[in-house]
Amino acid sequence: MASKNSPFNCTSIDLEMEAIKRFRDLTPIISPECRVFRELNGRSTVLCLDFAACAQDLNMNKQEWQEFAELLVHSSHYLGLANSLVFKNGDHIVGWLNFNQII
């Protein structure tokens, strides 16, 4: 049972919010306007990054994009958030990357 003085209620929502906060700490290149959340995809969970509020962040060359995506996938995998990332611009998927594709 969690202590009354614990900073978390120890619910799955609290733990997920903390994991996403740590993900942002590991990946400061993501602008604060980028929405980061997890969603179900079949039987697995993917980490979604929605760039609708900061579409200018998607304007990178192919090499920058690959390095950016690899850092995000490694960080997500390290924290146990997901092994796959979905890059969105609103409702449109602009990219998908799985941890197994980069190792």
Biopython code that builds the backbone (N, CA, C, O; Angstrom):
import numpy as np
from Bio.PDB.StructureBuilder import StructureBuilder

atoms = [
    (1, "MET", "N", (0.845, -1.178, 0.000)),
    (1, "MET", "CA", (0.000, 0.000, 0.000)),
    (1, "MET", "C", (0.890, 1.240, 0.000)),
    (1, "MET", "O", (1.909, 1.274, 0.689)),
    (2, "ALA", "N", (0.517, 2.236, -0.753)),
    (2, "ALA", "CA", (1.298, 3.463, -0.861)),
    (2, "ALA", "C", (1.154, 4.313, 0.394)),
    (2, "ALA", "O", (0.089, 4.368, 1.009)),
    (3, "SER", "N", (2.224, 4.958, 0.751)),
    (3, "SER", "CA", (2.223, 5.869, 1.891)),
    (3, "SER", "C", (1.370, 7.085, 1.576)),
    (3, "SER", "O", (1.258, 7.493, 0.420)),
    (4, "LYS", "N", (0.759, 7.671, 2.627)),
    (4, "LYS", "CA", (-0.036, 8.889, 2.423)),
    (4, "LYS", "C", (0.840, 10.046, 1.950)),
    (4, "LYS", "O", (0.354, 10.980, 1.312)),
    (5, "ASN", "N", (2.132, 9.979, 2.265)),
    (5, "ASN", "CA", (3.060, 11.055, 1.897)),
    (5, "ASN", "C", (3.704, 10.838, 0.531)),
    (5, "ASN", "O", (4.514, 11.651, 0.085)),
    (6, "SER", "N", (3.346, 9.750, -0.125)),
    (6, "SER", "CA", (3.907, 9.440, -1.430)),
    (6, "SER", "C", (3.448, 10.489, -2.449)),
    (6, "SER", "O", (2.287, 10.898, -2.431)),
    (7, "PRO", "N", (4.357, 10.932, -3.346)),
    (7, "PRO", "CA", (3.958, 11.919, -4.344)),
    (7, "PRO", "C", (3.029, 11.353, -5.418)),
    (7, "PRO", "O", (2.448, 12.115, -6.192)),
    (8, "PHE", "N", (2.882, 10.034, -5.477)),
    (8, "PHE", "CA", (2.022, 9.400, -6.470)),
    (8, "PHE", "C", (0.889, 8.660, -5.778)),
    (8, "PHE", "O", (1.027, 8.202, -4.644)),
    (9, "ASN", "N", (-0.215, 8.552, -6.467)),
    (9, "ASN", "CA", (-1.306, 7.714, -5.987)),
    (9, "ASN", "C", (-1.073, 6.269, -6.374)),
    (9, "ASN", "O", (-1.810, 5.378, -5.952)),
    (10, "CYS", "N", (-0.045, 6.038, -7.177)),
    (10, "CYS", "CA", (0.342, 4.704, -7.649)),
    (10, "CYS", "C", (-0.738, 4.054, -8.505)),
    (10, "CYS", "O", (-0.877, 2.831, -8.514)),
    (11, "THR", "N", (-1.489, 4.858, -9.212)),
    (11, "THR", "CA", (-2.417, 4.309, -10.190)),
    (11, "THR", "C", (-1.670, 4.186, -11.503)),
    (11, "THR", "O", (-0.604, 4.779, -11.674)),
    (12, "SER", "N", (-2.221, 3.424, -12.427)),
    (12, "SER", "CA", (-1.556, 3.260, -13.713)),
    (12, "SER", "C", (-1.452, 4.597, -14.450)),
    (12, "SER", "O", (-0.490, 4.825, -15.184)),
    (13, "ILE", "N", (-2.424, 5.470, -14.263)),
    (13, "ILE", "CA", (-2.364, 6.790, -14.911)),
    (13, "ILE", "C", (-1.205, 7.608, -14.351)),
    (13, "ILE", "O", (-0.483, 8.257, -15.108)),
    (14, "ASP", "N", (-1.022, 7.582, -13.029)),
    (14, "ASP", "CA", (0.091, 8.308, -12.423)),
    (14, "ASP", "C", (1.433, 7.770, -12.900)),
    (14, "ASP", "O", (2.350, 8.537, -13.194)),
    (15, "LEU", "N", (1.540, 6.452, -12.975)),
    (15, "LEU", "CA", (2.792, 5.849, -13.422)),
    (15, "LEU", "C", (3.065, 6.164, -14.886)),
    (15, "LEU", "O", (4.206, 6.435, -15.262)),
    (16, "GLU", "N", (2.031, 6.129, -15.708)),
    (16, "GLU", "CA", (2.204, 6.456, -17.125)),
    (16, "GLU", "C", (2.611, 7.913, -17.307)),
    (16, "GLU", "O", (3.489, 8.219, -18.113)),
    (17, "MET", "N", (1.978, 8.807, -16.560)),
    (17, "MET", "CA", (2.335, 10.227, -16.654)),
    (17, "MET", "C", (3.786, 10.449, -16.233)),
    (17, "MET", "O", (4.491, 11.252, -16.844)),
    (18, "GLU", "N", (4.234, 9.749, -15.201)),
    (18, "GLU", "CA", (5.624, 9.871, -14.757)),
    (18, "GLU", "C", (6.572, 9.318, -15.820)),
    (18, "GLU", "O", (7.616, 9.914, -16.083)),
    (19, "ALA", "N", (6.223, 8.189, -16.432)),
    (19, "ALA", "CA", (7.072, 7.611, -17.479)),
    (19, "ALA", "C", (7.168, 8.556, -18.674)),
    (19, "ALA", "O", (8.245, 8.709, -19.250)),
    (20, "ILE", "N", (6.068, 9.186, -19.052)),
    (20, "ILE", "CA", (6.101, 10.132, -20.171)),
    (20, "ILE", "C", (6.912, 11.363, -19.803)),
    (20, "ILE", "O", (7.611, 11.913, -20.653)),
    (21, "LYS", "N", (6.833, 11.806, -18.551)),
    (21, "LYS", "CA", (7.655, 12.932, -18.096)),
    (21, "LYS", "C", (9.137, 12.564, -18.206)),
    (21, "LYS", "O", (9.948, 13.370, -18.662)),
    (22, "ARG", "N", (9.481, 11.361, -17.791)),
    (22, "ARG", "CA", (10.886, 10.911, -17.891)),
    (22, "ARG", "C", (11.320, 10.772, -19.351)),
    (22, "ARG", "O", (12.465, 11.065, -19.694)),
    (23, "PHE", "N", (10.404, 10.327, -20.202)),
    (23, "PHE", "CA", (10.691, 10.247, -21.631)),
    (23, "PHE", "C", (11.031, 11.642, -22.160)),
    (23, "PHE", "O", (12.003, 11.810, -22.896)),
    (24, "ARG", "N", (10.233, 12.633, -21.785)),
    (24, "ARG", "CA", (10.510, 14.013, -22.215)),
    (24, "ARG", "C", (11.852, 14.495, -21.662)),
    (24, "ARG", "O", (12.573, 15.219, -22.349)),
    (25, "ASP", "N", (12.195, 14.106, -20.439)),
    (25, "ASP", "CA", (13.483, 14.487, -19.854)),
    (25, "ASP", "C", (14.644, 13.884, -20.640)),
    (25, "ASP", "O", (15.682, 14.525, -20.808)),
    (26, "LEU", "N", (14.471, 12.646, -21.125)),
    (26, "LEU", "CA", (15.513, 11.981, -21.906)),
    (26, "LEU", "C", (15.604, 12.511, -23.336)),
    (26, "LEU", "O", (16.631, 12.350, -23.996)),
    (27, "THR", "N", (14.547, 13.132, -23.806)),
    (27, "THR", "CA", (14.483, 13.598, -25.193)),
    (27, "THR", "C", (14.098, 15.078, -25.247)),
    (27, "THR", "O", (13.010, 15.421, -25.709)),
    (28, "PRO", "N", (14.983, 15.948, -24.778)),
    (28, "PRO", "CA", (14.647, 17.376, -24.738)),
    (28, "PRO", "C", (14.485, 18.008, -26.118)),
    (28, "PRO", "O", (14.076, 19.164, -26.219)),
    (29, "ILE", "N", (14.797, 17.274, -27.174)),
    (29, "ILE", "CA", (14.625, 17.822, -28.520)),
    (29, "ILE", "C", (13.158, 17.886, -28.927)),
    (29, "ILE", "O", (12.807, 18.550, -29.901)),
    (30, "ILE", "N", (12.298, 17.189, -28.174)),
    (30, "ILE", "CA", (10.863, 17.270, -28.456)),
    (30, "ILE", "C", (10.340, 18.560, -27.847)),
    (30, "ILE", "O", (10.520, 18.809, -26.655)),
    (31, "SER", "N", (9.695, 19.375, -28.663)),
    (31, "SER", "CA", (9.169, 20.637, -28.147)),
    (31, "SER", "C", (8.019, 20.368, -27.180)),
    (31, "SER", "O", (7.311, 19.371, -27.319)),
    (32, "PRO", "N", (7.833, 21.248, -26.207)),
    (32, "PRO", "CA", (6.750, 21.075, -25.238)),
    (32, "PRO", "C", (5.366, 21.052, -25.883)),
    (32, "PRO", "O", (4.424, 20.512, -25.303)),
    (33, "GLU", "N", (5.233, 21.634, -27.079)),
    (33, "GLU", "CA", (3.945, 21.650, -27.771)),
    (33, "GLU", "C", (3.577, 20.298, -28.364)),
    (33, "GLU", "O", (2.409, 20.043, -28.657)),
    (34, "CYS", "N", (4.566, 19.433, -28.542)),
    (34, "CYS", "CA", (4.315, 18.103, -29.099)),
    (34, "CYS", "C", (3.559, 17.272, -28.068)),
    (34, "CYS", "O", (3.981, 17.156, -26.918)),
    (35, "ARG", "N", (2.458, 16.707, -28.487)),
    (35, "ARG", "CA", (1.646, 15.871, -27.599)),
    (35, "ARG", "C", (2.215, 14.460, -27.602)),
    (35, "ARG", "O", (2.397, 13.864, -28.663)),
    (36, "VAL", "N", (2.496, 13.923, -26.419)),
    (36, "VAL", "CA", (3.051, 12.578, -26.273)),
    (36, "VAL", "C", (2.058, 11.747, -25.465)),
    (36, "VAL", "O", (1.654, 12.134, -24.368)),
    (37, "PHE", "N", (1.671, 10.599, -26.023)),
    (37, "PHE", "CA", (0.708, 9.742, -25.334)),
    (37, "PHE", "C", (0.850, 8.317, -25.849)),
    (37, "PHE", "O", (1.455, 8.075, -26.893)),
    (38, "ARG", "N", (0.284, 7.383, -25.101)),
    (38, "ARG", "CA", (0.291, 5.978, -25.533)),
    (38, "ARG", "C", (-1.107, 5.602, -25.993)),
    (38, "ARG", "O", (-2.107, 6.113, -25.489)),
    (39, "GLU", "N", (-1.154, 4.693, -26.965)),
    (39, "GLU", "CA", (-2.446, 4.176, -27.397)),
    (39, "GLU", "C", (-2.299, 2.719, -27.804)),
    (39, "GLU", "O", (-1.214, 2.264, -28.166)),
    (40, "LEU", "N", (-3.393, 2.008, -27.739)),
    (40, "LEU", "CA", (-3.392, 0.605, -28.118)),
    (40, "LEU", "C", (-3.406, 0.459, -29.625)),
    (40, "LEU", "O", (-4.067, 1.209, -30.342)),
    (41, "ASN", "N", (-2.656, -0.531, -30.082)),
    (41, "ASN", "CA", (-2.648, -0.886, -31.493)),
    (41, "ASN", "C", (-2.699, -2.403, -31.551)),
    (41, "ASN", "O", (-1.671, -3.076, -31.475)),
    (42, "GLY", "N", (-3.896, -2.925, -31.684)),
    (42, "GLY", "CA", (-4.056, -4.374, -31.621)),
    (42, "GLY", "C", (-3.793, -4.853, -30.209)),
    (42, "GLY", "O", (-4.464, -4.436, -29.266)),
    (43, "ARG", "N", (-2.814, -5.729, -30.068)),
    (43, "ARG", "CA", (-2.471, -6.286, -28.756)),
    (43, "ARG", "C", (-1.317, -5.558, -28.087)),
    (43, "ARG", "O", (-0.951, -5.891, -26.960)),
    (44, "SER", "N", (-0.748, -4.593, -28.744)),
    (44, "SER", "CA", (0.396, -3.893, -28.174)),
    (44, "SER", "C", (0.094, -2.405, -27.983)),
    (44, "SER", "O", (-0.928, -1.890, -28.437)),
    (45, "THR", "N", (0.998, -1.753, -27.313)),
    (45, "THR", "CA", (0.877, -0.324, -27.061)),
    (45, "THR", "C", (1.964, 0.397, -27.844)),
    (45, "THR", "O", (3.113, -0.045, -27.879)),
    (46, "VAL", "N", (1.601, 1.493, -28.462)),
    (46, "VAL", "CA", (2.568, 2.322, -29.183)),
    (46, "VAL", "C", (2.623, 3.693, -28.521)),
    (46, "VAL", "O", (1.646, 4.155, -27.933)),
    (47, "LEU", "N", (3.759, 4.319, -28.626)),
    (47, "LEU", "CA", (3.914, 5.677, -28.135)),
    (47, "LEU", "C", (3.688, 6.615, -29.309)),
    (47, "LEU", "O", (4.343, 6.497, -30.345)),
    (48, "CYS", "N", (2.761, 7.541, -29.142)),
    (48, "CYS", "CA", (2.413, 8.478, -30.206)),
    (48, "CYS", "C", (2.992, 9.845, -29.908)),
    (48, "CYS", "O", (2.939, 10.330, -28.778)),
    (49, "LEU", "N", (3.541, 10.452, -30.933)),
    (49, "LEU", "CA", (3.995, 11.831, -30.856)),
    (49, "LEU", "C", (3.211, 12.602, -31.899)),
    (49, "LEU", "O", (3.351, 12.370, -33.100)),
    (50, "ASP", "N", (2.386, 13.519, -31.430)),
    (50, "ASP", "CA", (1.528, 14.296, -32.325)),
    (50, "ASP", "C", (2.116, 15.698, -32.475)),
    (50, "ASP", "O", (2.159, 16.476, -31.521)),
    (51, "PHE", "N", (2.562, 16.000, -33.681)),
    (51, "PHE", "CA", (3.220, 17.265, -33.979)),
    (51, "PHE", "C", (2.259, 18.312, -34.536)),
    (51, "PHE", "O", (2.704, 19.278, -35.157)),
    (52, "ALA", "N", (0.960, 18.147, -34.332)),
    (52, "ALA", "CA", (-0.024, 19.083, -34.891)),
    (52, "ALA", "C", (0.222, 20.509, -34.420)),
    (52, "ALA", "O", (0.061, 21.448, -35.200)),
    (53, "ALA", "N", (0.607, 20.689, -33.173)),
    (53, "ALA", "CA", (0.831, 22.032, -32.624)),
    (53, "ALA", "C", (2.236, 22.558, -32.908)),
    (53, "ALA", "O", (2.539, 23.715, -32.617)),
    (54, "CYS", "N", (3.091, 21.711, -33.473)),
    (54, "CYS", "CA", (4.471, 22.136, -33.755)),
    (54, "CYS", "C", (4.974, 21.467, -35.030)),
    (54, "CYS", "O", (6.044, 20.859, -35.045)),
    (55, "ALA", "N", (4.191, 21.586, -36.094)),
    (55, "ALA", "CA", (4.510, 20.910, -37.364)),
    (55, "ALA", "C", (5.884, 21.288, -37.904)),
    (55, "ALA", "O", (6.490, 20.505, -38.635)),
    (56, "GLN", "N", (6.385, 22.468, -37.559)),
    (56, "GLN", "CA", (7.703, 22.896, -38.027)),
    (56, "GLN", "C", (8.808, 21.952, -37.545)),
    (56, "GLN", "O", (9.869, 21.881, -38.165)),
    (57, "ASP", "N", (8.571, 21.230, -36.448)),
    (57, "ASP", "CA", (9.570, 20.294, -35.939)),
    (57, "ASP", "C", (9.759, 19.090, -36.860)),
    (57, "ASP", "O", (10.765, 18.388, -36.755)),
    (58, "LEU", "N", (8.820, 18.844, -37.749)),
    (58, "LEU", "CA", (8.927, 17.719, -38.677)),
    (58, "LEU", "C", (9.773, 18.052, -39.900)),
    (58, "LEU", "O", (10.067, 17.168, -40.705)),
    (59, "ASN", "N", (10.164, 19.305, -40.049)),
    (59, "ASN", "CA", (10.953, 19.728, -41.203)),
    (59, "ASN", "C", (12.432, 19.441, -40.957)),
    (59, "ASN", "O", (13.183, 20.320, -40.535)),
    (60, "MET", "N", (12.845, 18.194, -41.227)),
    (60, "MET", "CA", (14.233, 17.780, -41.056)),
    (60, "MET", "C", (14.657, 17.008, -42.290)),
    (60, "MET", "O", (13.827, 16.475, -43.026)),
    (61, "ASN", "N", (15.960, 16.959, -42.502)),
    (61, "ASN", "CA", (16.423, 16.117, -43.590)),
    (61, "ASN", "C", (16.399, 14.652, -43.140)),
    (61, "ASN", "O", (16.200, 14.369, -41.958)),
    (62, "LYS", "N", (16.597, 13.739, -44.060)),
    (62, "LYS", "CA", (16.458, 12.314, -43.776)),
    (62, "LYS", "C", (17.418, 11.849, -42.682)),
    (62, "LYS", "O", (17.023, 11.054, -41.830)),
    (63, "GLN", "N", (18.650, 12.315, -42.680)),
    (63, "GLN", "CA", (19.641, 11.910, -41.670)),
    (63, "GLN", "C", (19.244, 12.412, -40.280)),
    (63, "GLN", "O", (19.327, 11.668, -39.302)),
    (64, "GLU", "N", (18.814, 13.672, -40.192)),
    (64, "GLU", "CA", (18.366, 14.219, -38.905)),
    (64, "GLU", "C", (17.147, 13.450, -38.400)),
    (64, "GLU", "O", (17.048, 13.137, -37.214)),
    (65, "TRP", "N", (16.227, 13.151, -39.307)),
    (65, "TRP", "CA", (15.010, 12.430, -38.933)),
    (65, "TRP", "C", (15.362, 11.048, -38.385)),
    (65, "TRP", "O", (14.788, 10.630, -37.379)),
    (66, "GLN", "N", (16.283, 10.335, -39.016)),
    (66, "GLN", "CA", (16.676, 8.998, -38.567)),
    (66, "GLN", "C", (17.298, 9.056, -37.173)),
    (66, "GLN", "O", (16.953, 8.246, -36.312)),
    (67, "GLU", "N", (18.202, 9.993, -36.941)),
    (67, "GLU", "CA", (18.834, 10.125, -35.626)),
    (67, "GLU", "C", (17.811, 10.496, -34.562)),
    (67, "GLU", "O", (17.841, 9.953, -33.457)),
    (68, "PHE", "N", (16.913, 11.407, -34.880)),
    (68, "PHE", "CA", (15.852, 11.838, -33.985)),
    (68, "PHE", "C", (14.971, 10.650, -33.611)),
    (68, "PHE", "O", (14.698, 10.425, -32.432)),
    (69, "ALA", "N", (14.533, 9.900, -34.601)),
    (69, "ALA", "CA", (13.641, 8.768, -34.378)),
    (69, "ALA", "C", (14.321, 7.671, -33.564)),
    (69, "ALA", "O", (13.694, 7.076, -32.687)),
    (70, "GLU", "N", (15.591, 7.396, -33.840)),
    (70, "GLU", "CA", (16.307, 6.367, -33.092)),
    (70, "GLU", "C", (16.442, 6.742, -31.620)),
    (70, "GLU", "O", (16.271, 5.888, -30.750)),
    (71, "LEU", "N", (16.745, 8.000, -31.329)),
    (71, "LEU", "CA", (16.823, 8.456, -29.940)),
    (71, "LEU", "C", (15.482, 8.258, -29.235)),
    (71, "LEU", "O", (15.439, 7.806, -28.091)),
    (72, "LEU", "N", (14.399, 8.595, -29.916)),
    (72, "LEU", "CA", (13.070, 8.460, -29.324)),
    (72, "LEU", "C", (12.705, 7.005, -29.067)),
    (72, "LEU", "O", (12.161, 6.680, -28.011)),
    (73, "VAL", "N", (12.998, 6.126, -30.025)),
    (73, "VAL", "CA", (12.674, 4.708, -29.864)),
    (73, "VAL", "C", (13.490, 4.102, -28.731)),
    (73, "VAL", "O", (12.945, 3.365, -27.909)),
    (74, "HIS", "N", (14.787, 4.399, -28.669)),
    (74, "HIS", "CA", (15.623, 3.876, -27.590)),
    (74, "HIS", "C", (15.135, 4.371, -26.226)),
    (74, "HIS", "O", (15.091, 3.602, -25.266)),
    (75, "SER", "N", (14.773, 5.643, -26.141)),
    (75, "SER", "CA", (14.283, 6.201, -24.880)),
    (75, "SER", "C", (12.969, 5.550, -24.464)),
    (75, "SER", "O", (12.778, 5.226, -23.292)),
    (76, "SER", "N", (12.074, 5.361, -25.409)),
    (76, "SER", "CA", (10.792, 4.726, -25.126)),
    (76, "SER", "C", (10.985, 3.283, -24.661)),
    (76, "SER", "O", (10.356, 2.841, -23.699)),
    (77, "HIS", "N", (11.852, 2.563, -25.346)),
    (77, "HIS", "CA", (12.134, 1.174, -24.987)),
    (77, "HIS", "C", (12.782, 1.100, -23.603)),
    (77, "HIS", "O", (12.412, 0.253, -22.791)),
    (78, "TYR", "N", (13.736, 1.971, -23.336)),
    (78, "TYR", "CA", (14.440, 2.016, -22.049)),
    (78, "TYR", "C", (13.470, 2.198, -20.883)),
    (78, "TYR", "O", (13.627, 1.573, -19.834)),
    (79, "LEU", "N", (12.473, 3.052, -21.070)),
    (79, "LEU", "CA", (11.495, 3.325, -20.013)),
    (79, "LEU", "C", (10.339, 2.326, -19.976)),
    (79, "LEU", "O", (9.494, 2.383, -19.083)),
    (80, "GLY", "N", (10.304, 1.420, -20.938)),
    (80, "GLY", "CA", (9.239, 0.429, -20.980)),
    (80, "GLY", "C", (7.904, 0.991, -21.431)),
    (80, "GLY", "O", (6.858, 0.404, -21.153)),
    (81, "LEU", "N", (7.927, 2.128, -22.127)),
    (81, "LEU", "CA", (6.678, 2.729, -22.602)),
    (81, "LEU", "C", (6.117, 1.986, -23.800)),
    (81, "LEU", "O", (4.924, 1.689, -23.846)),
    (82, "ALA", "N", (6.960, 1.688, -24.758)),
    (82, "ALA", "CA", (6.526, 1.001, -25.979)),
    (82, "ALA", "C", (7.761, 0.659, -26.807)),
    (82, "ALA", "O", (8.824, 1.255, -26.636)),
    (83, "ASN", "N", (7.604, -0.298, -27.694)),
    (83, "ASN", "CA", (8.682, -0.643, -28.633)),
    (83, "ASN", "C", (8.448, -0.045, -30.005)),
    (83, "ASN", "O", (9.288, -0.176, -30.895)),
    (84, "SER", "N", (7.313, 0.608, -30.179)),
    (84, "SER", "CA", (7.000, 1.242, -31.454)),
    (84, "SER", "C", (6.562, 2.675, -31.224)),
    (84, "SER", "O", (5.902, 2.997, -30.235)),
    (85, "LEU", "N", (6.948, 3.529, -32.165)),
    (85, "LEU", "CA", (6.540, 4.932, -32.133)),
    (85, "LEU", "C", (5.727, 5.243, -33.372)),
    (85, "LEU", "O", (6.010, 4.756, -34.467)),
    (86, "VAL", "N", (4.714, 6.063, -33.173)),
    (86, "VAL", "CA", (3.914, 6.563, -34.279)),
    (86, "VAL", "C", (4.079, 8.075, -34.279)),
    (86, "VAL", "O", (3.856, 8.732, -33.262)),
    (87, "PHE", "N", (4.465, 8.617, -35.407)),
    (87, "PHE", "CA", (4.609, 10.060, -35.560)),
    (87, "PHE", "C", (3.390, 10.560, -36.302)),
    (87, "PHE", "O", (3.087, 10.103, -37.404)),
    (88, "LYS", "N", (2.692, 11.505, -35.689)),
    (88, "LYS", "CA", (1.449, 12.010, -36.272)),
    (88, "LYS", "C", (1.517, 13.518, -36.460)),
    (88, "LYS", "O", (2.288, 14.225, -35.811)),
    (89, "ASN", "N", (0.683, 13.971, -37.368)),
    (89, "ASN", "CA", (0.407, 15.393, -37.521)),
    (89, "ASN", "C", (-1.114, 15.488, -37.509)),
    (89, "ASN", "O", (-1.767, 15.409, -38.549)),
    (90, "GLY", "N", (-1.666, 15.661, -36.302)),
    (90, "GLY", "CA", (-3.116, 15.585, -36.141)),
    (90, "GLY", "C", (-3.560, 14.145, -36.297)),
    (90, "GLY", "O", (-3.043, 13.256, -35.620)),
    (91, "ASP", "N", (-4.511, 13.909, -37.181)),
    (91, "ASP", "CA", (-5.028, 12.554, -37.412)),
    (91, "ASP", "C", (-4.224, 11.773, -38.447)),
    (91, "ASP", "O", (-4.493, 10.593, -38.670)),
    (92, "HIS", "N", (-3.243, 12.410, -39.079)),
    (92, "HIS", "CA", (-2.468, 11.772, -40.152)),
    (92, "HIS", "C", (-1.177, 11.171, -39.600)),
    (92, "HIS", "O", (-0.409, 11.850, -38.919)),
    (93, "ILE", "N", (-0.948, 9.901, -39.899)),
    (93, "ILE", "CA", (0.306, 9.251, -39.517)),
    (93, "ILE", "C", (1.360, 9.634, -40.546)),
    (93, "ILE", "O", (1.166, 9.436, -41.745)),
    (94, "VAL", "N", (2.479, 10.184, -40.073)),
    (94, "VAL", "CA", (3.557, 10.586, -40.975)),
    (94, "VAL", "C", (4.772, 9.668, -40.850)),
    (94, "VAL", "O", (5.706, 9.766, -41.646)),
    (95, "GLY", "N", (4.765, 8.785, -39.865)),
    (95, "GLY", "CA", (5.872, 7.854, -39.713)),
    (95, "GLY", "C", (5.595, 6.834, -38.631)),
    (95, "GLY", "O", (4.791, 7.065, -37.727)),
    (96, "TRP", "N", (6.273, 5.701, -38.735)),
    (96, "TRP", "CA", (6.125, 4.613, -37.781)),
    (96, "TRP", "C", (7.491, 3.970, -37.662)),
    (96, "TRP", "O", (8.140, 3.701, -38.673)),
    (97, "LEU", "N", (7.935, 3.721, -36.442)),
    (97, "LEU", "CA", (9.234, 3.084, -36.253)),
    (97, "LEU", "C", (9.148, 2.103, -35.100)),
    (97, "LEU", "O", (8.593, 2.409, -34.044)),
    (98, "ASN", "N", (9.708, 0.915, -35.318)),
    (98, "ASN", "CA", (9.712, -0.131, -34.322)),
    (98, "ASN", "C", (11.138, -0.318, -33.833)),
    (98, "ASN", "O", (12.083, -0.168, -34.607)),
    (99, "PHE", "N", (11.305, -0.645, -32.559)),
    (99, "PHE", "CA", (12.626, -0.846, -31.967)),
    (99, "PHE", "C", (13.418, -1.898, -32.741)),
    (99, "PHE", "O", (14.627, -1.748, -32.920)),
    (100, "ASN", "N", (12.760, -2.951, -33.199)),
    (100, "ASN", "CA", (13.448, -4.029, -33.930)),
    (100, "ASN", "C", (14.018, -3.568, -35.265)),
    (100, "ASN", "O", (14.910, -4.219, -35.809)),
    (101, "GLN", "N", (13.518, -2.453, -35.803)),
    (101, "GLN", "CA", (14.031, -1.949, -37.076)),
    (101, "GLN", "C", (15.385, -1.269, -36.943)),
    (101, "GLN", "O", (16.094, -1.101, -37.935)),
    (102, "ILE", "N", (15.754, -0.874, -35.722)),
    (102, "ILE", "CA", (16.995, -0.099, -35.571)),
    (102, "ILE", "C", (18.094, -0.830, -34.822)),
    (102, "ILE", "O", (19.225, -0.348, -34.761)),
    (103, "ILE", "N", (17.780, -1.996, -34.245)),
    (103, "ILE", "CA", (18.837, -2.701, -33.505)),
    (103, "ILE", "C", (19.602, -3.635, -34.398)),
    (103, "ILE", "O", (20.526, -4.307, -33.941)),
]
sb = StructureBuilder()
sb.init_structure("model")
sb.init_model(0)
sb.init_chain("A")
sb.init_seg("    ")
for serial, (resi, resn, name, xyz) in enumerate(atoms, 1):
    if name == "N":
        sb.init_residue(resn, " ", resi, " ")
    sb.init_atom(name, np.array(xyz, "f"), 0.0, 1.0, " ", f" {name:<3s}", serial, name[0])
structure = sb.get_structure()
